[in-house]
Amino acid sequence: MYKPISVKPLPEYRLWLEYSDGISGEVDLSHLAGKGVFSYWDDYANFEKVYIGESREIAWSDKIDLCPDALYMKIVGKSAEELFEDVNMESAYA
């Protein structure tokens, strides 16, 4: 998957992200604000502390991060099956 190379906080709990393939766009995270661990964002200054972590996750602290692949799919408006057509999506049972 493509890696995030830039992230910027925007008003109203939105992020602007840019990925290594040149794709960029906004993601609205307002539906998460104030819920569970995301109550950390109740102080909006905490939301503005967003950064790209060591594993390329989109993070706000060592306890709050989001999957960059999921955010990429939101930006491009595609599902995992559409992005990874060559991958066999069979269920695995352990």
C-alpha positions as a Markdown table, in Angstrom:
| # | Residue | x | y | z |
|---|---|---|---|---|
| 1 | Met | 0.0 | 0.0 | 0.0 |
| 2 | Tyr | 1.1 | 3.6 | -0.4 |
| 3 | Lys | 2.6 | 5.4 | 2.5 |
| 4 | Pro | 1.5 | 8.7 | 3.9 |
| 5 | Ile | 4.1 | 11.4 | 3.4 |
| 6 | Ser | 2.3 | 14.4 | 4.8 |
| 7 | Val | -0.5 | 15.1 | 7.2 |
| 8 | Lys | -2.1 | 18.4 | 8.2 |
| 9 | Pro | -5.0 | 19.1 | 10.6 |
| 10 | Leu | -7.8 | 21.1 | 9.2 |
| 11 | Pro | -10.8 | 22.7 | 10.9 |
| 12 | Glu | -13.8 | 20.6 | 12.2 |
| 13 | Tyr | -11.8 | 17.4 | 12.8 |
| 14 | Arg | -10.6 | 16.9 | 9.2 |
| 15 | Leu | -7.2 | 15.9 | 7.9 |
| 16 | Trp | -5.4 | 16.6 | 4.7 |
| 17 | Leu | -3.2 | 13.7 | 3.7 |
| 18 | Glu | -0.7 | 13.1 | 0.9 |
| 19 | Tyr | 0.5 | 9.7 | -0.1 |
| 20 | Ser | 3.6 | 8.4 | -1.8 |
| 21 | Asp | 1.7 | 7.8 | -5.1 |
| 22 | Gly | 0.8 | 11.5 | -5.3 |
| 23 | Ile | -2.8 | 11.0 | -4.1 |
| 24 | Ser | -3.9 | 13.6 | -1.6 |
| 25 | Gly | -7.2 | 14.6 | -0.1 |
| 26 | Glu | -9.3 | 15.3 | 3.0 |
| 27 | Val | -10.7 | 12.9 | 5.4 |
| 28 | Asp | -13.5 | 13.9 | 7.9 |
| 29 | Leu | -13.0 | 12.4 | 11.3 |
| 30 | Ser | -15.7 | 14.4 | 13.1 |
| 31 | His | -17.7 | 11.2 | 13.7 |
| 32 | Leu | -14.9 | 10.0 | 16.0 |
| 33 | Ala | -14.5 | 13.2 | 18.0 |
| 34 | Gly | -15.5 | 12.8 | 21.7 |
| 35 | Lys | -16.0 | 9.1 | 21.5 |
| 36 | Gly | -13.8 | 6.7 | 23.6 |
| 37 | Val | -10.1 | 7.4 | 23.2 |
| 38 | Phe | -11.0 | 10.2 | 20.8 |
| 39 | Ser | -12.2 | 12.3 | 23.7 |
| 40 | Tyr | -8.5 | 13.3 | 23.7 |
| 41 | Trp | -9.6 | 15.6 | 20.9 |
| 42 | Asp | -12.0 | 17.4 | 23.2 |
| 43 | Asp | -9.2 | 19.9 | 23.5 |
| 44 | Tyr | -8.9 | 20.7 | 19.8 |
| 45 | Ala | -5.2 | 21.5 | 20.3 |
| 46 | Asn | -4.7 | 17.8 | 20.8 |
| 47 | Phe | -6.2 | 17.0 | 17.4 |
| 48 | Glu | -3.8 | 19.5 | 15.8 |
| 49 | Lys | -0.9 | 17.4 | 17.2 |
| 50 | Val | -1.4 | 14.8 | 14.4 |
| 51 | Tyr | 1.8 | 13.2 | 13.0 |
| 52 | Ile | 3.0 | 10.3 | 10.9 |
| 53 | Gly | 4.3 | 7.6 | 13.2 |
| 54 | Glu | 7.3 | 5.2 | 12.8 |
| 55 | Ser | 5.1 | 2.6 | 11.2 |
| 56 | Arg | 3.5 | 5.2 | 9.0 |
| 57 | Glu | 0.3 | 5.3 | 11.1 |
| 58 | Ile | -1.6 | 8.5 | 11.5 |
| 59 | Ala | -1.2 | 9.3 | 15.2 |
| 60 | Trp | -1.9 | 11.7 | 18.0 |
| 61 | Ser | -0.1 | 9.9 | 20.8 |
| 62 | Asp | 1.2 | 6.5 | 21.6 |
| 63 | Lys | -2.4 | 5.5 | 22.4 |
| 64 | Ile | -4.3 | 7.0 | 19.4 |
| 65 | Asp | -3.6 | 6.1 | 15.8 |
| 66 | Leu | -5.5 | 5.3 | 12.6 |
| 67 | Cys | -4.6 | 3.0 | 9.8 |
| 68 | Pro | -3.2 | 4.9 | 6.9 |
| 69 | Asp | -4.6 | 2.3 | 4.4 |
| 70 | Ala | -8.2 | 2.9 | 5.7 |
| 71 | Leu | -7.8 | 6.7 | 5.3 |
| 72 | Tyr | -6.3 | 6.2 | 1.8 |
| 73 | Met | -9.4 | 4.2 | 0.8 |
| 74 | Lys | -11.7 | 7.0 | 2.1 |
| 75 | Ile | -9.8 | 9.5 | 0.0 |
| 76 | Val | -9.9 | 7.5 | -3.2 |
| 77 | Gly | -13.4 | 6.1 | -2.5 |
| 78 | Lys | -12.5 | 2.5 | -3.1 |
| 79 | Ser | -12.8 | -0.7 | -1.1 |
| 80 | Ala | -9.9 | -3.0 | -0.3 |
| 81 | Glu | -11.2 | -5.4 | -2.9 |
| 82 | Glu | -11.1 | -2.7 | -5.6 |
| 83 | Leu | -7.6 | -1.6 | -4.7 |
| 84 | Phe | -6.2 | -5.1 | -4.3 |
| 85 | Glu | -7.8 | -6.9 | -7.2 |
| 86 | Asp | -4.9 | -9.4 | -7.4 |
| 87 | Val | -5.2 | -10.4 | -3.8 |
| 88 | Asn | -7.2 | -13.5 | -2.9 |
| 89 | Met | -9.8 | -12.3 | -0.3 |
| 90 | Glu | -10.7 | -15.7 | 1.1 |
| 91 | Ser | -11.3 | -16.0 | 4.8 |
| 92 | Ala | -8.7 | -17.7 | 6.9 |
| 93 | Tyr | -9.6 | -19.8 | 9.9 |
| 94 | Ala | -7.1 | -20.4 | 12.6 |
